[in-house]
Amino acid sequence: MSPIKLRVLIDAKRFVETMRANRSSDEMIILSMIGDFNAKRDFKGGSYVLSCCGVTGYCTASRDKGLLNSWLRATIRRIAKETGQ
């Protein structure tokens, strides 16, 4: 992942964390990610899918909270891998 793409990913993660701290609904956060970070949400093969900044999260049970949690976990792993942490 290029340094610029990594920076955008980190910005997207911080955006989600800030929105949650401000008690925004997970649905509103995802819609904002779609508008601000060109995220994509879909339903494929029985799972909701959220792709943003080169990271994808999957959830079979929830199209908002569970899906956003999945994307955040995948994002944390990706950032750690890219930064060697």
C-alpha positions in Angstrom: 0.0 0.0 0.0 1.4 3.4 -0.9 2.1 6.0 1.8 -0.7 8.2 0.5 -3.3 5.3 0.5 -2.1 4.4 4.0 -2.7 8.0 5.1 -6.2 8.0 3.7 -6.9 4.7 5.4 -5.8 6.1 8.7 -7.9 9.2 8.1 -11.0 7.0 7.4 -10.4 5.0 10.6 -10.1 8.2 12.6 -13.2 9.5 11.0 -15.2 6.5 12.0 -13.8 6.6 15.6 -14.7 10.3 15.9 -18.2 9.9 14.5 -18.8 7.0 17.0 -17.4 9.2 19.8 -19.9 11.8 18.8 -22.6 9.2 19.0 -23.5 9.1 15.3 -25.4 6.1 14.2 -23.4 3.4 12.4 -25.8 3.7 9.4 -25.0 7.5 9.2 -21.2 6.7 9.5 -21.4 4.3 6.6 -23.3 6.7 4.4 -20.8 9.4 5.2 -17.9 7.0 4.3 -19.7 6.4 1.0 -19.8 10.1 0.3 -16.4 11.1 1.8 -14.2 8.1 1.2 -15.9 6.5 -1.8 -16.8 3.4 0.3 -19.0 0.7 -1.2 -21.6 -1.3 0.7 -23.2 -4.4 -0.9 -24.8 -7.7 -0.1 -23.1 -10.7 -1.7 -23.3 -14.4 -1.1 -25.3 -13.9 2.1 -23.0 -11.3 3.6 -23.0 -7.6 3.8 -19.8 -6.2 2.5 -18.2 -2.8 3.2 -15.1 -1.8 1.2 -13.2 1.4 1.8 -9.6 2.5 1.2 -8.5 -1.0 0.1 -10.0 -2.8 3.2 -13.1 -4.9 3.2 -15.3 -6.0 6.1 -18.0 -8.7 6.0 -21.0 -9.4 8.2 -23.8 -11.8 7.8 -26.0 -10.4 10.6 -25.8 -6.6 10.4 -25.6 -4.1 7.6 -24.5 -1.3 10.0 -22.9 -2.0 13.4 -21.5 -5.5 12.8 -20.4 -4.5 9.3 -18.6 -1.4 10.5 -17.0 -3.3 13.4 -15.7 -5.8 10.9 -14.3 -3.1 8.7 -12.6 -1.4 11.7 -11.0 -4.7 12.8 -9.7 -5.4 9.3 -8.4 -1.8 9.1 -6.6 -2.1 12.4 -4.9 -5.3 11.2 -4.0 -3.7 7.8 -2.5 -0.5 9.4 -0.5 -2.7 11.8 0.8 -4.8 8.9 1.7 -1.7 6.8 3.5 0.1 9.7 5.2 -3.0 11.0 3.5 -2.9 14.4 
